[in-house]
């Protein structure tokens, strides 16, 4: 092992012991940033390992510069009981051991109206409670106000953060009925329009106001949501917001190119929302970026609209997209560090570590499906040339 000294993003020095065999780089422009935290992944174990598992997903995470991930509970079966939570951990640990990747992870626990009594039992074993206010992948959904109130009240009592997929289920059903005869992929953005997101975010913030529950709003995608979140933060409510790379860098025009690969929940929005999302990052309204890495096979994504599942992979390309945005003067390095690590420590009960991701800001590379580690083997950004890539991920 040899000690290497690197400049950090804030012009400090850091020493890392790395085998020369593992570190064949002699670029003096390499910059060190804290190991990345992805607070929103779907690694598909158990039950959907044909799409992804922790062996392939861990390799993808490391390639993307991530050392810590938070996995979601909408698996098969869903993670809604103590027993299932512990079984899932055993599976994950076994798969990580098999490939020798010590990826750090936390798990969200699924809120299910028939298993709310399980929440207090897992309070010391999970990073938070996940609430699907509208159906997405799987059957987890809280679609009645009584259960929703109960989740927020229990979480407040147990000092657990609630992460919400904020799309209103009742409005969703109305839109699906209205557009049931339209089969173009682009209709997805009309069915799940911004009103559905706004209504759910408003309801979730109202519950935080009532119970004092810490609220984490997942994959914020539009101006309507941002206005409500900004107002809540001005009230000093414990409300935090995440956006995703696909909502920052893709829009409704992507359906014409990507077809079913562009189908994701919440959907891609009008390009005008991009500027609002970046402004919200600058203002501190958006706290984190989650890849929402949600792989499906190519055969699944090629199915007709209505049968094509929602979701796309993203953990391998998120940092590169952000670094490319830095070159486009859309983000500075401090904002990228805030989004990908620093703010997560402020929001979630995480122990500090000394993980480091080394980045080469000068490196230009084309995203290529053939070079990905994810089992699904495709990216919505395939073919895009990005400047700035992670080149080494160090788990201390």
N, C-alpha and C positions, 0 to 999 in steps of 0.2 A: 504494500500500500504506500502511496506517495501523497504528501500533503500538497494540495493545489490551492492557490489564493485567487479569488474572483472578486470583481467589483459587484456590488449589489445595485439594485435599481435606484437606491437613494445615496449612491456614491460612498458607501462604506466598503470595508473589506471583509471577506469571510473565507475561512480556511476549511477545506473539505478533504478528507482522506479518501482517495479513489485509486483503484488499481489502474496502472498505466494501460494494462491490457483492455480494461473496460472503458478507458477514456482516451481515445486516440485523437483528441482535438488540440490544436495549437493556436486557436483563434483568440487573440487578445481582446476582442470585442464581445466575448461571452459575458452575459449579465446573469447574476443570481437573483431569484425572487423566492419568496416562501413557497413551499410545496402547496399545490393547489387543492382546494376543497370543492367538491361538487355536491351541493346539497340536494340534488334531485336526479336520481338515476333509476332505471328499471332494468335490472340485470337478469330478470326472467326466471330466477330460481326460487321456489320449485315450480315445476309444471309446464314451463314453456322453454325448456332448454334447447329446443330445435332452433329458436331464434337467437339465444345467447345463454351463456352460463358464466360463472365467476372465473373460470379458467381463461376464456377468451376476453371477457370484459375487463379483467384485471390487467391483461396485457394491453388492451386498448387504453385504459386509464393511465397506465404508466407512460405509454407512448404520447399521450396528450398532456403530460406534465402533472397529472393528478396523483396525490398520495393518500387522499381521504375521500370517501364517497358516502352519501346517505341514500340507502335503497328504499324503494316504495313497497307498500304491502299488497298491491293488487296482482298477486300471483295466483297459482292454482295448486292448492286451495289458498284463499287470501289469508294474510297474517292478522288474525282477529282474536286469537286465544293465546294464553301463555304457552301451551303445549306447542302450537304451531310456530310461535316465535322462536322457541328454543330448538325445535327441529330444524328450522331454517338456518339458524346460526351454526348448527352442526354441519349441515350441508355446505354452507359457505366456507367454513374453516377447512373442511375436507378438500374442497376444490382448490382453495388457495394454497394449501399445503402441497397438493399434487403438482402444481406448477411452480412452487417455490417463490411466490410473490407475496410479500408481507403487507399487502394493501390494507390500510386502515379503513374501517367501515363503521357506520352506525345504521340502525334500522328505524324506520317509521312504523308505527302500529296502526292498523286500519280501524277506523270507527265504523262499527256495524250496529244497527239499532237493537239487534238481538243479543249483543255481547258487550254492552256498555259496562257491565260489572267487571269485565276483564281489565279495563284501563288502569284502575288503582293497583292492580297486581303486577303491572309491568313498568311502573313509573320509573324504576331505577335501571331498567334494561333497554330503554328506547330513547331516541333523540327527540321524539315528539309524536303527536297524533295526526294522522292524515285523514282529511274529510273530503270525499268526493260529493260536492253539491250537485253535480250533474254526472251522468254516466259517461265513462270513457272506456278504457280497456278493462274487461272484467265486470263483475257484478256489484262491486262495492259502491254504494250510494246512500247518502242521507237525504231523503227527499221530503221529510215532514218536519215542521217547525218544532214540534215537541222533542224529537230526538236531537235536533240540531242544538236547541237550548241545553239539553242535558249534556251533550258532549262539551260544550263551552263551559258549563258550570263545573263539571267533573275535572276538566283540564285545569281550570283556575285553582280549584281546591288542591290538586296534586302538583301544582306548579309545572305543568307541561305546556309547551307551545303547541298550537294547533296550526297545521299547514293545510290550506284549503285549495282545492281545485274549484275555482269560482266560476261556475256556469250553472245557471238555474235549471233544474230538471224539468219543472212544469212548463216553462217557456220553451225549452228544447223540444218537448213533445208536441207543442203547438206548431212550432216551425217545421218539424219533420212531417207532420200531417199536411201542412200547407204546401210543402215542396215535394211530396212523396212521388210524384210522377217525373221529376227531373233527375236525370242520372249523370249529368256532367259532374266531374270532380269539383269544379269551381263553385258549385252550389253549396258546398260545405261551409264556405265563409258567410253565406247568407243564412243558412240554417242556424249556425252558431254565431249570430251577429253580435255587435258590441253591446247591444241592450241586454243580452243574456249575461254577459260578463259584468256589466255595470250593476245590474240588479243583484247579482250574487255577492259582489264585493261590498255593496252598500249594506246588505243584510249581515254579512260577516263582521263588518266594522261596527254595526249596531250591537251585535252580540258581545264584541269586545268592550264596547262602551258600557254595556249592562253588567258584565261579569268581571271585567278587568283581565280577561284572558289574553295572553300574549299570542298575537296573530301573525302568521307568515303566509303571505299571499303569493301563490305559485304562478309561474309563467305569465306575468302581466304583459299584455299585448297591445293595449290601446289607450288613447287619450282619456276616454271616459273613466277608466279605472284609475289612471294617474291623478286625475283631479280629486277623486274621492280619497285616495291614499295621502296625497299632499295635505288635504284638509285635516285628515285624521292625525297626521304627524304634527301639524300646527296645534292641535288640541293636546299634544303630548300623550296620545294613546300609544300603547305598546304594539304598534303595527309596523311590519317590515315587508319589503317587496322584493321579488325576484323577477328577472326577465330571462329570456333564452336567446341563444345565438340565432335560431331560425326566425324569431320575431324581430331581431335587430337587422338581419341580413337577407331575409327572403320576404316576398310579399305576394299578393294575389296573382300577379303576372306569372308566378312560378308554376301554376297549374298547367299552363300551355306547354311547358318544357318537361316538368317532372311527373305530370299526371297523378297517379295514386301515391307516388312518393311524397307529394306535397300535402297530403291529408294528415292533419295533426290537430290535437285538441289542447287549448283553444286554437282556432284556425289562423292561417296567415291573414294578415290585414292589408288594408290600403297602404301604399308606400308612405303616405303622409305621416303615419304613426312612427316611422323610423326617427324622424327629427325629434318628436316628442319623447321618445324613449331615451335618446341620447341626452336630451336636455334634463330629463329626470335623473339620469346618472350624475350629471354635473351638479345638480341641486341636492343630491343626497336623498331623493325620493325613492329611487331604486337602490337597494342595498347589495344585492348579490346577483350573480348569473349562474343559473343551473342549466346544464346541458339538456336536461329532460331526455337523456339517452334512452330511447324507447324503440329498440330494433324489432323489425319484422322481416320475414324473408321476402325476397324479390317476387316469388310466386304469390305470396299473400298480398303484396302491394300492387300487383298487376291485376287484381280482381276488379270487377266493375264497382262503381260507387254504390255504397250500401252494403257491400261485402268486403271491401277493402278496409283493413284495420287502420286506426289512427296512430301516428307516432313515427319518429325517425331517429336514427342514430346521431350522436353528436359529440361524444366525449373526446374523440381524437382530434377534432378540428376546432373546438371552442377557443382554446388559447391562441392558436394561429390566426383565427378570424379577428380576435381582439387586438393582437399585435399588428395585423394588417391595418386595422382601423386606426391604430396609433400612428402608423405611417401616413394615413389619410387625414391626420389632425382631428380625428373624431374623439380620441381618448388619450389621456396621458398615462404614463406607467404607474403612477400612484393610484389612479382610478382603477386600473386593471388589477393591481394588487388588492385594493379594497374590495372589488367585486369577487375576486377568486379566492381570497383567504382572510384578509384582515377583518372584514365585517362579520364573517361567519362566527368568529370567536366572540364577537359582541352580542350576537343573537342567540347562539346555541351553547349549551353547557359542554364545552370541549376543553380538553387539556392541551396546553401549548406543547408543540414539538419543535424539533430543529430540522424538519424536512426542507429540502431545497430543490427547486427546479431551475435548471440552467437553460437560458434562452439565447439564441443567435438572432439578433434583430436584423441582420443583413441577409440571412438565408432566404432564398426564394425557392419555392417548390410548388408544384401543381398537386392539388388533391387528386388522388387516384384510387378508385375502388380496389384495384389490384394490390395496393400497398397497405390496406387497412387490416387491423387485428380483430375487429369485431366479427363475430360469427356470421352476421347477416351479409357482410361483404359489399356494402354500398354506402354512399354518402350523398345527401342532397346537394353538396358542394363539389361533387366530382367535376374535374376539369378546371376549377377555379385556381388561379395562381395567387398564392399568398406570400407576403414578405414578413418574416419573423416566425420562428418555430422553436418549440422546446427540443433540446437535443440531449438532455440527460436529466433523469429524475432520481433524486437521492432520498431514500427513506432512512432517517437517522436511527 
